[in-house]
């Protein structure tokens, strides 16, 4: 299997409201793919389509080599799905919920489940309805991982979690996926954790996939450039964002950085320049503010 997920010209609408348009996406086996974007950009809808919970209006989508519109029960034993608002049978205790779920998955691994329980420190004898948000998310993740899925689809798994709960979730994900070579597609607003986890970044805006690029490549080509010159702010190139006057000069974000580009800028401006790498948060904010995709 070349890709665990592949979409072609995927579109979806709720009535007349367009949510996704022309999504072309591939996810390689064993990778962490992060979906980023504003609220309402279409990330949750895309994950539901990949999981077979929604049917696209146009285009095609394949999940683990099968048309996502035709996923069979046996396919679901290889897919773990976790969402922030996922319902649980909360009248059961944690222990009872695990016992209820276990027979549904032929590949359920009791030893692995016990290992996850120790890491996540869940209160198994309490009713699930009494769980905190972090405990509910940890339980949902355990139920999605204990059967060794080939693919994990996670919708805002870190939202509202305290530092300890977040760290427990992330350490479990990293350890399990490293050992198992699972593929993970996750939507998150927590850009610090995305930067820690993701191999590839997909940025969705206004229902369109604006960027799909390895994180290392994305961070490699973005730099903040400060030019120490009192001359006028120049007409910017297509690769520059957010050009603005600052004290003792002007600054902009360069989206096509390379050592050769730095030398070119140095010669062009004839002034001292300072080059600073950007965190993922600053890159995403710059792209969303610009509303366009510079430099491909």
C-alpha positions as CSV (number, residue, x, y, z in Angstrom):
1,X,0.0,0.0,0.0
2,X,1.6,3.3,-1.2
3,X,-0.7,5.5,0.9
4,X,-2.9,4.8,3.9
5,X,-5.1,7.8,2.7
6,X,-5.6,9.2,-0.7
7,X,-8.2,11.7,-1.9
8,X,-8.7,13.2,-5.3
9,X,-10.8,16.4,-6.0
10,X,-12.7,15.7,-2.8
11,X,-15.6,18.1,-2.1
12,X,-18.4,18.2,0.4
13,X,-21.2,20.6,1.3
14,X,-24.0,20.8,3.9
15,X,-26.9,21.9,1.6
16,X,-25.6,25.0,-0.2
17,X,-22.8,25.6,2.3
18,X,-19.5,24.5,0.8
19,X,-17.3,22.9,3.4
20,X,-14.5,21.2,1.4
21,X,-13.5,21.8,-2.2
22,X,-11.0,20.0,-4.4
23,X,-9.0,18.3,-1.6
24,X,-6.0,16.3,-2.9
25,X,-4.3,14.6,0.0
26,X,-2.0,11.6,0.5
27,X,-0.8,10.2,3.8
28,X,2.2,7.8,3.8
29,X,2.3,4.7,6.1
30,X,3.8,5.3,9.5
31,X,3.5,9.1,9.4
32,X,2.0,11.8,11.6
33,X,-0.1,14.1,9.4
34,X,-1.5,17.3,11.1
35,X,-4.5,19.1,9.8
36,X,-4.4,22.8,10.7
37,X,-6.8,25.7,10.1
38,X,-9.4,28.0,11.6
39,X,-12.5,26.8,13.3
40,X,-15.0,25.8,10.6
41,X,-12.2,25.3,8.0
42,X,-13.4,21.7,7.3
43,X,-10.9,19.6,9.3
44,X,-13.6,17.7,11.3
45,X,-15.6,17.1,8.1
46,X,-12.5,15.7,6.3
47,X,-11.7,13.3,9.2
48,X,-15.3,12.1,9.2
49,X,-15.2,11.4,5.5
50,X,-11.9,9.5,5.9
51,X,-13.5,7.4,8.6
52,X,-16.5,6.6,6.5
53,X,-18.9,8.6,8.7
54,X,-19.8,11.1,5.9
55,X,-20.1,10.7,2.1
56,X,-18.3,13.2,-0.1
57,X,-20.4,15.0,-2.8
58,X,-17.6,14.8,-5.4
59,X,-14.3,13.2,-5.9
60,X,-12.8,10.1,-4.4
61,X,-11.3,9.1,-1.1
62,X,-9.5,5.9,-0.1
63,X,-8.8,4.8,3.4
64,X,-6.4,1.8,3.9
65,X,-6.8,1.0,0.2
66,X,-10.6,0.9,0.2
67,X,-13.1,3.5,-0.9
68,X,-14.1,5.2,2.3
69,X,-17.8,5.1,1.2
70,X,-17.6,1.3,1.3
71,X,-15.7,0.6,4.5
72,X,-16.6,-2.8,5.9
73,X,-16.7,-3.9,9.5
74,X,-13.4,-5.6,9.1
75,X,-11.9,-2.3,7.9
76,X,-13.0,-0.7,11.2
77,X,-10.9,-3.1,13.1
78,X,-7.9,-1.4,11.6
79,X,-9.1,2.2,12.2
80,X,-9.1,4.1,15.5
81,X,-11.3,7.2,15.6
82,X,-11.2,9.8,18.4
83,X,-13.0,13.1,18.5
84,X,-13.3,15.7,21.2
85,X,-17.0,15.3,21.5
86,X,-17.1,11.5,21.1
87,X,-20.0,9.9,23.1
88,X,-19.2,7.1,25.6
89,X,-21.5,4.8,27.4
90,X,-21.1,6.9,30.5
91,X,-23.4,4.8,32.7
92,X,-20.7,2.1,32.7
93,X,-17.6,2.1,34.8
94,X,-14.3,2.4,33.0
95,X,-13.7,-1.3,33.6
96,X,-17.2,-2.2,32.2
97,X,-16.7,0.0,29.2
98,X,-13.4,-1.8,28.3
99,X,-15.1,-5.2,28.8
100,X,-17.9,-4.1,26.5
101,X,-15.5,-2.9,23.8
102,X,-13.0,-5.8,23.9
103,X,-15.1,-8.4,22.0
104,X,-15.8,-6.0,19.1
105,X,-12.1,-6.1,18.0
106,X,-10.5,-9.5,17.1
107,X,-7.1,-8.0,17.4
108,X,-7.7,-6.6,20.9
109,X,-4.4,-6.9,22.9
110,X,-5.1,-7.3,26.6
111,X,-1.4,-6.9,27.5
112,X,-1.2,-3.7,25.5
113,X,-4.4,-2.5,27.1
114,X,-2.9,-3.1,30.5
115,X,0.2,-1.2,29.5
116,X,-1.9,1.8,28.3
117,X,-3.9,1.7,31.5
118,X,-0.7,2.0,33.6
119,X,0.5,4.9,31.5
120,X,-2.8,6.8,31.4
121,X,-3.8,6.2,35.1
122,X,-7.5,5.8,34.5
123,X,-9.9,5.3,37.4
124,X,-11.5,2.1,36.2
125,X,-14.0,1.6,39.1
126,X,-15.7,5.0,38.7
127,X,-18.6,5.7,36.3
128,X,-17.5,7.2,33.1
129,X,-20.0,10.0,33.6
130,X,-17.8,11.2,36.5
131,X,-14.7,11.4,34.4
132,X,-13.0,14.7,33.8
133,X,-12.5,15.9,30.2
134,X,-8.9,14.6,30.3
135,X,-10.0,11.2,31.7
136,X,-12.7,10.9,29.0
137,X,-10.2,11.7,26.3
138,X,-7.6,9.2,27.7
139,X,-10.3,6.5,27.8
140,X,-11.4,7.2,24.3
141,X,-7.8,7.0,23.1
142,X,-7.2,3.7,24.9
143,X,-10.3,2.2,23.3
144,X,-9.0,3.3,19.9
145,X,-5.5,2.0,20.4
146,X,-5.8,-1.3,22.3
147,X,-6.6,-3.3,19.1
148,X,-3.5,-2.1,17.2
149,X,-5.1,0.0,14.5
150,X,-3.1,0.7,11.3
151,X,-4.6,4.2,11.2
152,X,-5.6,6.6,14.0
153,X,-7.9,9.6,13.1
154,X,-7.8,12.1,16.0
155,X,-10.0,15.2,16.1
156,X,-8.7,17.8,18.6
157,X,-7.3,15.2,21.0
158,X,-5.5,17.7,23.2
159,X,-8.3,20.3,23.5
160,X,-8.8,21.6,27.1
161,X,-6.5,19.0,28.7
162,X,-4.2,19.9,31.6
163,X,-0.4,19.6,31.1
164,X,-0.2,16.2,32.7
165,X,-3.1,14.6,30.8
166,X,-1.7,16.1,27.5
167,X,1.8,14.7,28.3
168,X,0.4,11.2,29.1
169,X,-1.6,11.2,25.8
170,X,1.4,12.3,23.7
171,X,3.9,9.9,25.3
172,X,1.5,7.0,24.6
173,X,1.0,8.1,21.0
174,X,4.7,8.5,20.4
175,X,5.7,5.2,22.0
176,X,2.9,3.2,20.4
177,X,3.3,4.6,16.9
178,X,7.1,4.3,17.0
179,X,6.8,0.6,17.8
180,X,3.8,-0.2,15.7
181,X,4.4,2.1,12.7
182,X,0.8,3.3,12.8
183,X,-0.3,6.2,10.7
184,X,-1.9,9.2,12.5
185,X,-4.0,12.0,11.0
186,X,-5.0,14.5,13.6
187,X,-6.6,18.0,13.7
188,X,-5.4,20.3,16.4
189,X,-5.1,24.0,17.4
190,X,-2.3,23.2,19.8
191,X,0.5,24.2,17.5
192,X,3.3,23.5,20.1
193,X,2.2,19.9,20.2
194,X,1.7,19.7,16.5
195,X,5.3,20.9,16.0
196,X,6.4,18.2,18.4
197,X,4.5,15.4,16.7
198,X,3.9,16.1,13.0
199,X,5.9,14.8,10.1
200,X,3.6,16.6,7.5
201,X,1.5,19.7,7.8
202,X,-1.8,20.2,5.9
203,X,-3.3,23.7,6.1
204,X,-7.0,24.0,5.3
205,X,-8.6,27.4,4.7
206,X,-12.0,28.2,3.3
207,X,-12.5,24.5,2.6
208,X,-9.3,24.2,0.4
209,X,-6.0,22.4,1.2
210,X,-3.6,25.4,0.9
211,X,-0.5,23.6,1.9
212,X,0.5,19.9,2.3
213,X,4.2,19.8,3.1
214,X,6.7,18.1,5.4
215,X,7.2,20.2,8.6
216,X,11.0,20.2,8.1
217,X,10.6,21.6,4.6
218,X,8.0,24.2,5.7
219,X,10.1,25.5,8.5
220,X,13.2,25.4,6.3
221,X,11.8,27.9,3.8
222,X,10.2,30.4,6.3
223,X,12.3,33.1,7.9
224,X,11.7,36.5,9.5
225,X,13.9,39.0,7.8
226,X,14.8,42.4,9.4
227,X,16.5,44.9,7.2
228,X,18.3,47.7,9.0
229,X,17.8,50.5,6.6
230,X,15.9,53.8,6.8
231,X,15.0,53.6,3.2
232,X,11.4,53.1,2.0
233,X,9.8,49.6,2.4
234,X,10.4,48.1,-1.1
235,X,7.8,46.6,-3.3
236,X,7.6,43.0,-2.1
237,X,8.2,39.9,-4.1
238,X,5.6,37.1,-4.2
239,X,7.6,35.1,-1.7
240,X,7.3,37.9,1.0
241,X,4.6,38.3,3.6
242,X,3.8,41.0,6.2
243,X,6.2,43.7,5.0
244,X,6.1,46.4,7.6
245,X,8.1,49.4,8.9
246,X,9.9,48.7,12.2
247,X,12.3,50.7,14.3
248,X,15.6,51.3,12.3
249,X,14.3,49.6,9.2
250,X,11.6,47.2,8.0
251,X,10.8,43.5,8.3
252,X,9.0,40.8,6.4
253,X,8.5,37.0,6.3
254,X,10.3,35.2,3.6
255,X,8.6,32.1,2.4
256,X,11.3,30.9,0.0
257,X,14.4,31.2,2.2
258,X,17.7,29.6,1.2
259,X,21.3,30.7,1.8
260,X,21.4,31.9,-1.8
261,X,18.2,33.9,-1.2
262,X,19.7,35.5,1.9
263,X,22.7,36.6,-0.2
264,X,20.4,37.9,-2.9
265,X,18.5,40.0,-0.3
266,X,21.6,41.3,1.3
267,X,22.8,42.6,-2.1
268,X,19.4,43.9,-3.1
269,X,18.9,46.0,0.1
270,X,22.6,47.0,0.6
271,X,22.1,47.0,4.3
272,X,22.6,44.7,7.2
273,X,19.9,42.0,7.5
274,X,19.0,39.7,10.4
275,X,17.5,36.3,9.7
276,X,15.4,34.5,12.3
277,X,13.8,31.0,12.0
278,X,10.1,30.8,12.8
279,X,8.0,28.6,15.0
280,X,5.1,26.7,13.4
281,X,2.7,29.0,15.1
282,X,4.2,32.1,13.5
283,X,4.2,30.4,10.1
284,X,0.6,29.4,10.3
285,X,-0.5,32.8,11.5
286,X,1.4,34.5,8.6
287,X,-0.3,32.2,6.0
288,X,-3.8,32.6,7.4
289,X,-3.4,36.3,7.7
290,X,-2.2,36.5,4.1
291,X,-5.1,34.4,2.9
292,X,-3.0,33.1,0.0
293,X,-0.3,30.5,-0.6
294,X,2.9,32.2,-1.5
295,X,5.7,30.2,-3.2
296,X,5.2,26.6,-4.1
